[in-house]
């Protein structure tokens, strides 16, 4: 009887081992969103891997087989192009990247979304003017969001505004702006049409956000805080989900 028990226990162990290794090999697909975030912005390195989101038997990952929306987050400027210089002497490119990475982090685990950044470091991608829209068009992306901080010669200029170009982008811009304005808590400068090349040349709904004025002491003080950037990133994530009608 004792021998039977030992044999049964050994079999059970083997079965468990088999199930675990199966889960490891199949579960890796669930993290593909993370690897996509690491995509280098260097030209010619834009190979996009269709995310493998299938889970085999034995895996604890829920099976997701619905549509995967590709969203490009574009941190404005970078490298030799610093963008605006803030009141305290910091560069807009740094603010843009920080907020963009926070957005990507908030959405990385959502199997319904594939998030791509046009740059993940301080890369100078403005050498080729159309790099950003071409990056999005080549994917092809479903949505494009360019992140910026504003600048003006008059330091009293303040607030948050959102820009679109094609009429097809208006509803998307309004949806994102509605969420973002609550998060920044700054003056609402509205949703406006503007002929920015990243908006004009992108072939999907696109919006350019000027989250606040880095040249305004009040706006700037808030904009560098983790609290502000996290709230803004969450609001943009919510806006994306609302527009795409995701949970
Ligand atoms: Zn800018």
Boltz pocket constraint, residues with backbone or C-beta under 6 A from the ligand:
constraints:
  - pocket:
      binder: B
      contacts: [[A, 76], [A, 77], [A, 83], [A, 84], [A, 92], [A, 147], [A, 148], [A, 149]]
      max_distance: 6.0
